[in-house]
Amino acid sequence: MEKEIFEKAFNESLNKNFQRQSKYFEFDFYVFSELGGLIFEINKCLILDFYRASITLTNNLLERLLKLALIYNETGIGPQPIEDWSSTFSIPNEKYSSIPLGNSIEKCRKEGLITEIEKDILFNTIRELMRNGFSHADPSKILQDLPDEMPLLQGSFLNPTELKKVEINYKVIPIFQSLQMDTFARENASSYFDFVFRLVKEIDKKITDKNK
């Protein structure tokens, strides 16, 4: 494929999406400065219409956010001599860096880092749909509300004017699963990133206020 084709597609997406997404490049986190690079990467995916990539990276952002929130909530964010950094972070890092998403959601709620409503959204919707659907490549949750049987018109080159109606289950056929996942990603990637972006800001403020 010619380089010019990519350039044309990238420029079209940039011109179409940049103004809407540019606000997400403006942030100033006190606690979670290390998440800035990941946020930039996700936002660039959305500008270029890379919706599946955006969702997968937003999953990574969310899981890392909750683990870091638990770590910083335990260690505090006050200044420390550099020689104490390893001992300060060693135990919290071991406790939280490998815990499952469900556990980190529950623990963040218990520590007051997220609200009950946020906990329910994270646990019942995002954990099932976004994380399992994309990071675990399991479309079953995303497609579960579609009907089991959907009509399809079948044609023939031998008799192109004759169409035969057949019923198929889109949810179990890989090519149709992929098409439905593409549609879901296109419709939900931006709002999912916006939710997690705002969550980063909220938790950042909570930990900062707690340590004043």
C-alpha positions as CSV (number, residue, x, y, z in Angstrom):
1,M,0.0,0.0,0.0
2,E,1.3,3.5,-0.9
3,K,2.4,5.9,1.8
4,E,0.2,8.6,0.4
5,I,-2.9,6.6,1.1
6,F,-2.1,6.4,4.8
7,E,-1.2,10.1,4.8
8,K,-4.5,11.0,3.3
9,A,-6.5,8.9,5.8
10,F,-4.6,10.2,8.8
11,N,-5.0,13.8,7.7
12,E,-8.7,13.3,7.2
13,S,-9.1,11.8,10.6
14,L,-7.0,14.5,12.2
15,N,-9.0,17.3,10.7
16,K,-12.3,15.6,11.6
17,N,-11.5,14.7,15.2
18,F,-8.8,16.9,16.6
19,Q,-10.9,19.8,17.8
20,R,-13.3,17.4,19.7
21,Q,-10.4,15.4,21.3
22,S,-7.9,18.2,21.9
23,K,-9.3,19.0,25.4
24,Y,-8.0,15.6,26.6
25,F,-4.4,16.7,26.0
26,E,-4.9,19.4,28.7
27,F,-4.4,17.9,32.1
28,D,-2.3,18.4,35.2
29,F,-2.3,15.4,37.5
30,Y,-0.6,15.8,40.8
31,V,-0.6,12.1,41.8
32,F,-0.8,10.2,38.5
33,S,1.7,12.0,36.3
34,E,3.0,8.7,35.0
35,L,-0.4,8.1,33.3
36,G,0.1,11.1,31.0
37,G,1.9,9.1,28.3
38,L,-0.9,6.5,28.1
39,I,-3.6,9.1,28.0
40,F,-1.8,10.8,25.1
41,E,-1.6,7.5,23.3
42,I,-5.3,6.7,23.8
43,N,-6.3,10.1,22.6
44,K,-4.2,9.8,19.5
45,C,-5.9,6.5,18.7
46,L,-9.3,8.2,19.0
47,I,-8.2,11.1,16.7
48,L,-7.1,8.6,14.1
49,D,-10.3,6.4,14.5
50,F,-8.5,3.5,16.0
51,Y,-11.4,2.5,18.2
52,R,-10.5,-1.0,19.2
53,A,-7.0,0.1,20.1
54,S,-8.4,2.9,22.1
55,I,-10.7,0.6,24.1
56,T,-7.9,-1.9,24.8
57,L,-5.5,0.9,26.0
58,T,-8.3,2.4,28.1
59,N,-8.7,-0.9,29.8
60,N,-5.0,-0.8,30.6
61,L,-5.3,2.8,31.8
62,L,-8.2,1.9,34.1
63,E,-6.5,-1.2,35.7
64,R,-3.3,0.7,36.2
65,L,-5.2,3.7,37.7
66,L,-6.9,1.6,40.3
67,K,-3.7,-0.2,41.3
68,L,-1.8,3.1,41.5
69,A,-4.6,4.6,43.5
70,L,-4.3,1.9,46.1
71,I,-0.6,2.2,46.2
72,Y,-0.5,6.0,46.7
73,N,-3.4,5.9,49.1
74,E,-1.3,3.7,51.3
75,T,2.1,5.3,50.9
76,G,0.9,8.9,50.8
77,I,2.3,11.5,48.4
78,G,4.5,13.6,50.6
79,P,8.2,14.2,49.9
80,Q,10.6,11.5,50.9
81,P,14.4,11.1,50.7
82,I,15.2,9.2,47.5
83,E,17.0,6.5,49.6
84,D,13.6,5.6,51.2
85,W,11.7,5.2,47.9
86,S,12.3,1.5,47.5
87,S,11.3,0.6,51.1
88,T,8.2,2.9,50.9
89,F,6.8,1.3,47.7
90,S,8.0,-2.3,48.0
91,I,5.2,-3.7,50.2
92,P,2.3,-1.7,48.5
93,N,3.6,-2.6,45.1
94,E,3.6,-6.3,46.1
95,K,0.1,-6.1,47.6
96,Y,-1.7,-4.3,44.7
97,S,0.2,-4.7,41.4
98,S,-1.1,-8.1,40.6
99,I,-4.7,-8.1,42.0
100,P,-7.6,-8.8,39.7
101,L,-9.7,-5.9,38.4
102,G,-12.7,-6.9,40.5
103,N,-10.6,-6.8,43.7
104,S,-9.1,-3.4,42.9
105,I,-12.6,-2.0,42.3
106,E,-13.9,-3.3,45.6
107,K,-10.8,-2.1,47.5
108,C,-11.0,1.4,45.9
109,R,-14.6,1.7,47.0
110,K,-13.8,0.5,50.5
111,E,-11.0,3.2,50.7
112,G,-13.4,5.9,49.5
113,L,-11.4,6.4,46.3
114,I,-14.5,5.8,44.1
115,T,-18.2,6.2,44.7
116,E,-20.8,3.4,44.9
117,I,-22.2,4.4,41.5
118,E,-18.7,4.3,40.0
119,K,-18.1,1.0,41.6
120,D,-21.2,-0.5,40.1
121,I,-20.4,0.9,36.6
122,L,-16.8,-0.4,36.8
123,F,-17.8,-3.8,38.2
124,N,-21.0,-4.6,36.3
125,T,-20.5,-2.9,33.0
126,I,-16.9,-2.0,32.2
127,R,-15.4,-5.2,33.7
128,E,-17.8,-7.4,31.8
129,L,-18.1,-5.5,28.5
130,M,-15.0,-3.5,27.9
131,R,-12.3,-5.6,29.7
132,N,-13.6,-9.1,28.9
133,G,-14.9,-8.1,25.4
134,F,-11.7,-6.5,24.2
135,S,-8.7,-7.3,26.4
136,H,-9.8,-10.9,26.7
137,A,-11.3,-11.1,23.1
138,D,-14.6,-12.4,24.4
139,P,-17.5,-11.0,22.3
140,S,-20.2,-13.0,24.2
141,K,-21.1,-10.2,26.7
142,I,-21.2,-7.5,24.1
143,L,-23.4,-9.5,21.7
144,Q,-25.6,-11.1,24.3
145,D,-28.6,-8.7,23.8
146,L,-28.8,-9.4,20.1
147,P,-31.4,-11.9,19.0
148,D,-30.2,-15.4,18.4
149,E,-31.6,-15.6,14.9
150,M,-31.4,-12.8,12.4
151,P,-32.5,-12.8,8.7
152,L,-30.0,-12.8,5.8
153,L,-30.8,-12.7,2.1
154,Q,-28.8,-15.2,0.0
155,G,-28.3,-14.6,-3.7
156,S,-26.9,-16.7,-6.5
157,F,-24.9,-15.8,-9.6
158,L,-26.8,-18.5,-11.5
159,N,-30.1,-16.7,-10.7
160,P,-29.3,-13.2,-9.5
161,T,-32.9,-12.1,-9.4
162,E,-33.9,-14.8,-6.8
163,L,-33.2,-14.1,-3.2
164,K,-33.5,-16.7,-0.5
165,K,-34.2,-15.6,3.1
166,V,-32.3,-17.6,5.7
167,E,-32.0,-17.2,9.5
168,I,-28.5,-17.3,11.1
169,N,-27.0,-16.7,14.5
170,Y,-24.7,-13.7,14.1
171,K,-23.4,-14.1,17.7
172,V,-21.5,-17.3,17.0
173,I,-20.1,-16.7,13.5
174,P,-16.6,-15.1,13.7
175,I,-17.0,-12.7,10.7
176,F,-20.2,-11.3,12.1
177,Q,-18.9,-11.2,15.6
178,S,-16.0,-9.0,14.3
179,L,-18.4,-6.7,12.4
180,Q,-20.5,-6.2,15.5
181,M,-17.5,-5.6,17.7
182,D,-16.3,-3.0,15.2
183,T,-19.6,-1.2,15.5
184,F,-19.6,-1.4,19.3
185,A,-16.1,0.0,19.5
186,R,-16.9,2.9,17.1
187,E,-20.0,3.8,19.2
188,N,-18.5,3.5,22.7
189,A,-14.7,4.1,22.6
190,S,-14.9,7.9,23.1
191,S,-17.4,7.8,25.9
192,Y,-15.5,5.0,27.7
193,F,-12.2,7.0,27.5
194,D,-14.0,10.1,28.8
195,F,-15.4,8.2,31.8
196,V,-11.9,6.9,32.7
197,F,-10.2,10.2,32.1
198,R,-12.7,11.9,34.5
199,L,-12.1,9.1,37.0
200,V,-8.3,9.7,36.9
201,K,-9.0,13.4,37.7
202,E,-11.4,12.6,40.6
203,I,-9.2,10.0,42.3
204,D,-6.2,12.3,41.8
205,K,-8.0,15.1,43.7
206,K,-9.2,12.7,46.4
207,I,-5.7,11.5,47.2
208,T,-4.3,15.0,47.0
209,D,-6.9,16.4,49.3
210,K,-6.4,13.5,51.8
211,N,-2.7,14.3,52.0
212,K,-2.9,18.1,52.5
